[in-house]
Amino acid sequence: MDSAQFKRAIDAVSDQLIDYNDNIHKRRVMSDVQPGYLKKLLPDLPPQEGEEWECIQKDIEAKIMPGMTHWNSPNFMAYFPAPTSYPSMLGELYSSALAVSAFNWECAPAVTELEIIVMDWLAKMFSLPSSYLSTSSGGGVMQGTTSEAVLSFMVSARERYLTQTTAHLSGNKKEEARVQRKSRMVALGSECSHSCTEKAAMILGIKYRSVPVSVEDGFSMTGAALAAVLRQCQEENLEPFYLTATLGTTATCAVDRFDEVAHALKDHQIWVHVDAAYAGAALVCEEYQHLTQHFGEFDSFSMSMSKWLLTNIDAVCCFIKNRHHLVDALSITPAYLRNDASDSGEVVDFRHWGIPLSRRFRALKVWFVIRTHGVRYLQSYVRNHIRLGEVFASLIASRPDLFKIVVKPAYALTVISIVPRIPSILRKLLAVKAKEANMGKVKRDCGLQKNSDETEKHNGDFSVEHRNSGKVMSANGEPNANGNGLSNGKLTTNGAISGNGMPNPKKSFIVGDLKPEGVYTNGNAASNGLSKDITNGDAPVDEVSRLKHDPAASLLTPLASTDIPHRNGLWTSDDTINAWLTEYANLATKEVYDLINWRGEILLTSTSVGGLFVIRINGANPKTEEKYMRRAFEILVSTAEEVLG
């Protein structure tokens, strides 16, 4: 391809990309191809002769686009965004054309110096401590991913800790002490920290421990929880050396309590890294900059321009309070990399600040984005997304009969679960189950074991201790002579509750299926349209037929067993009902989630927090507008009503 052909190709590509961007909302947001689809469309061998660009370009739409999920569609509300913009695209074009491998200053002075300047701009935009500026002992550097950043900082933390704790030794004794300490070192993160922290520890062959979080604390890491883990580590003779704190966790956008973390660690030699990959972009707004108040007590910070601030992947911006820790841990200088500028100490070589040797000209696209849009626009851009998230959350809150907001919405993210519709008769049946169980002191057990005439163990999920005068079940699980108790581990009222308090796998609970009249007639559901005795858990033929065609079929056959919580070894009505409701809510939420993504008008993601299966809705896409958020709400409402019956 010569320059003339390149110009024609560039014109054609720019037209195609503009059309794609302008009409992206018309495309199905998620690809629906099957694995291996592309292999069927492309030849087994490469072409022996070159092809015209026009022929190649046609294959973008015909063969590549069907396998693309469109992350910049306004209907993409999954994960976190991966935005781009025209200034960012131009930066990538220049970077590709200039084609430098900037592993040291001498290779391309502008690459290094622009990166230093842009990183200082960002540090000031985010109100980071002055110690993170290049004019101090710290500075900023761009990495490809947060995973690279965390791994680099963890390596630095390890080397700093080993250096500090073995400084009094030398020679073989020092090496032996380093090996011994490495076996006891442990990296920490909260239960909601991104998996990249645990992965970095795995790569380094270091133990990892997580700090528990709770719904009561909004899934934020607290100082008390951290202190408890530190005490536990001490008891186990482990030595914590690194902690990831988070500004905007992946699951719920929770913010760890930085003041409490700083206080808990004041007497420890632990490197604290703040991962703000997504929500860190909000620091461009003054109303969020109070969150950086304690960052001067921590060691490093990272955020990703490529998650919210109109810059395409990859653009992770990392800041460190003392750059010498990175350089000391990651420097290696073979003879072929030596040069006068580097040896003089007057320049920065970013190859010492991370894992890769070769480095892309990433700062160029960030420079273009900031200069084209300006700080005020970036502030309004973030604030608008947060406003749209609040609008969406208010819509969700207007339907408490369908949705539960699991944690306070934050940073344009709303996390919800579905509220199951449980017939009142089912609540009564569960209460009866709990009452009868407590009368016999129901306890968990597995297998059959007969200890004496006073205590008998039964097949199933529980055992019954009884006195002869008050026993509720015989050894084989049949009702006693008085007819009270449980039959084969099932309530005889409707056969739908199994011995562990969960729905029988052959019965279903859907609004309208259970009626109070007739369900206590010798175990027959006489007045709800079912003529078959259901103490054996069999469903009538007409219900089986309906199950096969009901879009919520997975809800109509709930789980047959679960780990139901109980207090002091005894079930209570609240415990049993709440455990069942949680399982039912999880089933309903997953059914709604699966149906929405399968139908493909919008794309959502899910996760699990606090034992709940939840749906995440993120409204920070570059093309997000209020009409798309309202449409997402309508889809959620209609699908939830369909699933719940």
N, C-alpha and C positions, 0 to 999 in steps of 0.2 A: 504494500500500500504506500503510494507516494503522497506528497503533500496535497496535491489536488484531490486525490481520492479520499484522503483524510478529511479535507474540508467538506466534501460532499457527505461523507459519513457522519461527521459531527453535526451538520445541519439536519440530517435525517434522524439522528439519535435525539437531538434536542427537541425536535418536533414530537417524536414518539414519547419522550419522557414528560413533556408538558401535557400532552394528551392523557397520559397515564395518571399524572398527578391531578389533573382537573376532573377526571371522571372515575377516580378510584372508588368513590362511594357506590358506583353502579355494579361493581364486581362482588361476587361472593367472597366474603372476607376470609374464609378458611378454605384452603385447598381440600378437595375431596377425592384426590387421586389415591390409588392403591400402591403399596410398596412395590418398587420395581417397575413403575409405569414408564420411566424414561428409558430404561434399557430396551424396551420394546420399540421405541421410536427412533433410536439412534443406531447407526451401523456398528458392527463389532470391531471394525478396523478404521483407523483414521484415513482421511482422503489422501491419495498419493499426489494429487495436484491441488493447488490453491483454488478457493472459491471466491466468487464476487461477494462484496459486502452485502449487497442487496439480498442475496440468497441467505446469507447467515442471519441477517436482521429479521427476516420473516420467521425464522425458527424461534425467536424470542417470544412472539405472541403465540405461535402454534404449539410449541413444545415446552417452553420454560414457564410461561405464565400459568398454565393449568396446575403446575406444581408449586405455586407461590401462595403463601398466606400473606395478606396485605396489611402489614403492620401500621401503615400510615392511613388506613381507612378510618373514617369516623365511627365505623361500626366495630373497630378493634378496641375492645375494652378489657383485654386480657393482660396478664403479667404486669410489667411496667412498659411504658412506651419505648420505641426505638426511633426517635424522630429524625428527620432530616430537613433541609431547607435549601433553596437555590444557592445562597452564599456558601453553605457547607459543601455542596456538590462542586462548586467552582474551586474550592480549596483542594478537594480531592483530585480534580483534573490537573491543577497546577502541580500538586505533589507527584502525581504520576508522570507528568511531563518532565519535571526537573530530575526525577529519578536519582536521588542521592541515597547513600547509605551512611548516615551521619552518626557513626559510633564515637567520634571525637570532634572537638571543635574545629580542628584543621580540615576535616573532610568537607565541611560546609559551615563556616562561621555563622551565617544568617540563621541556619536551622537551630543551632544551640541558643543563640542570643535572642531570637524571637520567642523561643519557648520560655526562657527566663522572664522576659518582659510580660508575656501573656499570663504566666502563672502568678506573677506579682499583681497584675490587674485583677485576676480572679480572687486572690487572697484579700485584696482590699474591697472588692465587690461583696464578698461573703462576710466581711468583718472578722476575719481570722486574726488571732494574736500576731503581733509584729514579729514574734520569734519565728513565724512561718515564712517570712519574706527572705528573698535572696540577699538583702542588705544586712541580715543578721546571721546567726549561726545556722539557720535553717534554709528553707527554700522549697520550690515546687518542681515537679517533674511529671511528664505525661507517660502513662502506661497503656498497654493494650486493653486490659481487663482489670476488674477489681480483684479477681483471683490472682493475677500476677502481682498486684500491689500488696495484697495481704501476705502472699508468700515471701515477697522481698522484705517486708517489714518484720515478719516472723523470724526470718534468717538473721536480720539485724538485731532483733530482740534477744535471740539465742546467744549470739556472739557477745553482745554487751553483758548479758547475765553471766556467762562463763568467764569473761574477762574480769568482771568485778569480783566474782566469788573465788577465783583462783589467783588473784593478783599477788598473793603472798607466797606463791609457790613458783618453782622453776624446773626446767628440765623434764625428766621422766615423771617426777612426782606431779608436775602440773598436768601433763598429758593424761596420766592415770586418773587424776581428780576430775578432769573434764569428762572423761568417759563415764565415770561413776555418776557424776551429776546429770549427764544427759539421760541416763536411765531413770532418773527421778523427776525430770522436768516435765511440766504439764502446761499446755495451752488452754485457755478458758474462753468461753463465749456463752451467751445466753441460749436458752432453748429456742429462741426465735432468731438467733444470729444466722446469717447466710451460711450455707454449707461450705463456702470457700475457706472458712476458718478451719473447720474440721479437716478439709481436704489438704490444706497446707500442712497441718500437723501430721497427717498421714504420709505426705511426701517426705517430710523431714524425719519420720520415724519417731515422733514424739507423742506422748499420751495427750488425750483431749478429755476435758470435762465440761459439762454444760451447767449453767446456773439456772435453776428453775424460775419460771415466771407464772403468773396467775391472771385469771380474768379480772379478779378484784383490783389488781394493779394495772389493768389495761395492757397486759402482756409486756410491760416494761421491766427491765432488770432493775432491781432495787439494791440499795446498799446492804440491807439486812440479808437478802438472799445471797449476795456475793460474799459477805462476811461468813455466812454459814458454810459455803463451799470452801472458802479459804481454811476454815477450821478443820473441815473434813480432810482436806489435802494434808494439813499438818499432821493429823492423826495417822494418816496413811504414809507418812514420810515422803510425800510428794512436794515438789518445789514449783509453784506457779511462777511463770516468767513473762507471760503474754496474755492480754485480754482484748477481745474485740467488743467494743461498745457500739451501739447502733443508733443512728438518727434516721428513723423510718425503716422498720423491719419489713422484710419481704411479705410476710403473711398479712400484717395488719397496719403497717406504717407506724408502729409504736416507737416512742422515743425513750431510750433508757434514761434513768435519772442520774445525769452526769454529776450533779453535786454530791449525791450519795455515793456514787462510784469513787469519786475523788477522795471523799472522806474515808471510805472503807480501805483504800489502798495507801493511805498516807505513810504507813509504816512498812510498806512492802516495796521491793525492787521489781515492779511489774510494768512492762511496756503496755501502754494503753493506745490502741488504735481505734479511731472513730470511723466506722463505715457509714457513709451517707450517700451511697451510690445514687439513689433516686431522690429522696427528699432533701438532700443537700442543696439542690437547685433553689429551694425556697429561701435559702439564706440570702439570695439576691434582694429579697424584700426586707425592709427594716423591721417589720413586725415579727420576724423570726430570728433576728440576729442575736437576741438574748440567749439563744441556745448555745452560742459559742463562748459564753462567759467562763466556763471552766476548761476550755480547750488548751489554755496555757499550761495546765497541770498534766496534760496528756502528751503523747510523743508523736503521733502522726494522725493524719486525716485524709480521707479520699472521698471524692464525689465523681459522678459521671456526667459530663456534658451530653453524652449520647443517650441519656435516659429522659431528659426533660427539656434541655435548653437548645433545641433546634440544630444539633450537631450530630452527624451520623456516626455510627460505630466505626472506629474505636477512638474514644477520647476520655480516658479516665485521668482525672487530675488529682495528683497526690502531693501532700505537703508534709514536711517533717520538721521538727523543732531543732534537731541537731543533725545536719547532713553528714557529719563525720561518722556517725554510726552506720549509715548506709555504705559509705565509701570504704570504711574499715572492713565491713563484712563481705563486700562484693567485689573488691578491687583485685584484678590480676592483670599484669602488664608484661606480656611476652615482648621480646626484642622487636618484632615486626610492628608493634603498635606504639613504640616510643617515638616521640617527636619533640622538638624544642618547645613548642607552645605548651604542651602538656607538662613537660618536665619543669617548666618555669613556675608552675603553680598559679599562673595568672588567669587561667581559663577553666571552665567547667567541662568535663567529659562525662556526658550522661550515661555512658556505658557502665560507669561505676555505680549507678543509682538503680539498677534493676538487673534482671536476668538476661535479656537479649544483648547481643553485641551490636548488631545492625538495628538502626532505628529509622522510622518513617518521619516525614515532615508533618506531624500531626498538628502542630501549633498553627499552621497556616489556615486551616479551616476554622479553628476557634477564633483566630484574629479576624477573619472575614465576617463571621457571625456577629461578633461583638461590634465591629465597626459598622456593619450594615444596619443592624437593628438598634444598637444603643442600649444602655442600661435601663432607661425608663421603659422601653418597649418590652424588654425581657421581664421586668417587674410586672407590667400589666398582663403579660402573657401567662405568667405563673398565677397571678391573682385571679384571672378569669377562669382558669381551670379549677382553682380551689372553690370559686363561686359556683361553678357548674356542679362540682361534687356536692356542695351544700344543697343545691336545688334538688339533685337526685336523692340525697339522703332524706330531704323533707318529704319527697314523694313516697319513698319507702316507709317512712314513719307514719304516713297517712293511712297505711293499710296494716295495722297491727294484727289483723285477723289472718294475714298471709305471711308477713315477714317479721323477723326479729333482727335488729341491728346488733351485731355481736359485740362490737367495740366502737367507741366514738369515731366517727368518720374523720379522716385526716389526709391532707395533701392530695385531695381529689380521689381518694380511695374509700369505698364503702364496702364493708364486709357483712354479709347477711346469711341467715339460715331461714328455712321455711318453717312456719308454724303449723304443725299437724292438726287436723281436725279430728279429735278423738270423741266418739260418742260418749255421752254421760254414763250409759250402761256399762261401757268398758271400764271406766274409772271405778264404778261400783264393784265390778267383778275383780279388779285388781286389789281393791281394798279388802274384799272378802278373802282373797288369796293370802294377802299379808296377815290378816287377822288370824286365819286358821293356822298359818305357818307359825306365827308367834305363840299361839296356844300350845303348840308342840315343840317350841324352841327349835325352829328349823335352822339347821346348820349345813354348810357346804360339805359335800363328800363325794367321792367317786368309788364305785364298786360296792360289793355286798359283804358286810361283816357283822356277825351277831356276837355281841359281847356278853349279854346275860338276858335274863327275863325282863330286866328293867330297861335295857337299852338295846335297840335294834337298828342296824344299818341297812339301807335299802338301795337297790339299783337306782341309778338316776343321779340327779345333781344335788341331793340333800339327804340328810338323815333326820330321824325323829326320835327324840328321847321322850319317854312317857312312863307314867305309872299305870298299872293295870286298870285303875279306876277311871283314868282319863285318856286312854290311848285313842288316837284318831286314825291310826292306820295299822293294819296287820303286816306281817313280815314280807308279804309279796306285793304290798302296795294296794290291796283291795280294801274297800270300806270295812269298818268293824261291824259288829253285830247290830249296833244301833243305826248303822247307815250314815253316820256322819263322817266327814273327812274327805279324802281325795281318792279318786278312782283311777288306778293306773297312772297316778301322777298328774291327772287332769282334773280340772274342776268339772263336776257333772252338770253344772248349769248350762254350759253351751259347748263344752269340749274344745274351746278355743285357747285355753290357757294351759300350757304344759307345766311340768313340775318345777321348772326353774323360774316361773313367773313370766315367761315370754310367750308370745303367740305361737300356737301350734302351726307347724309349717304347712299343714293341709287346710288351714282355715284362714280366712281373711277378715280384715276389719275395714270397712269403708262406710262412709256416712250413708245411713239408710239400711244397711245390712242387719244391724242389730236393733231389736226393739224390746222394750221391757216386758211386754206381754208375752207370756208363754214360755219364757226361757227357763223357768224353774219347774217345768212339767216333766218330771222323771228324766231330766237331761235332754228332752226334746225341744227343739226350737219350733213350737207349734204355731205361733202367731206371726212369724216373720216371713211366711211364704216358703219355708223350708220344711219338707215333709219327712226328711230322713233323720233318724236318730244320729246325733253328731258327737256322742260321747267318745266315739272311736276316732274323731278328728277327720273323718272323710267329708269332702265337700260334695254337695249335690251336683248332678250332671249339668244342670243349667248354669250353675256358678262356674264350674270348670270351663264350660264353653265360653262364658263371658271373660274369664281370665285370659284366655288365649287371644282375645281381640282387644282387651282393654289397654290403652296406651300407658297406663300406670300399673301394668301387671307386676312389676317388681315391688310395688308398694302393697299389692294385695296379698302377697305371700311374705310377710315379714320374717325376720330371722328367727330361727328356732331356738337359738341359745345365745347367751351373752354373759359377760362378767358383770352381774348386777351388784351394785354396792350395797353393803349392809352394815349396820352399826352394832358393835359389840357381839358380832356373830349372829344377830337376829335381824330378820327383815322387818321393815316398818312399812306402813302404807305409803308414806311419802317417798321412801327410798325406791320401792318397787315401781311406783307410778312414774317418778322422775327418770329412772333408768329406762323404763319402757318408752317414755316420751322422747328421751334423747335419741334412742335407736330409731324410733319412728321418724323423728325430725331429720336425722341423718339420711334415712332412706328417701324421704320426700325431697330433701334438698338435692341429693344426687340425681334423682329422677328428673327434677326440673332442670338441673345443670346439663345433664346428658341430652335431654330433648332439645334444649335451646341451641347447643353447639351442633347437634346433628342436623337441625334444620338450617343453620348457617346464616341467618340474617345478621346476627351479631356474634361475637366471639368473647367468651368469658373464661376465667380460670378459677380453679378451686384449690382449697388447701384444708388442713385440719388443725384446729386450735382448741385447746382445752377440752378435747374429746368430741368436739363438734366438727362435722363436715360442713364447710362454709363456701359460699360463692363470693369471689372478689370482683368488684366492678370498678375499673379505673377510668376516669374521665379526663386524662391529660394528654390526649392525642392531638397532634398539630391541627387536625381538621375538626376537632370536637366542637359541636354547637349544641345549644340547649335542645333543639328539636331532636337530635340524636339521643340525648340522655332521656328525654321524655318517651321516645319510641322504645328504648331499652326497658324502661319501666313498664310500658304497656305489654311488652313481650313477656316480662317476668310475671306480671299479673295474670295474663291469659294462660300462660303455661302452668303457673301454680294452681289456678282454679281448675284447670283440666286434670292435673295430677291428683289433686285433693278430692276431686269429685264434686 
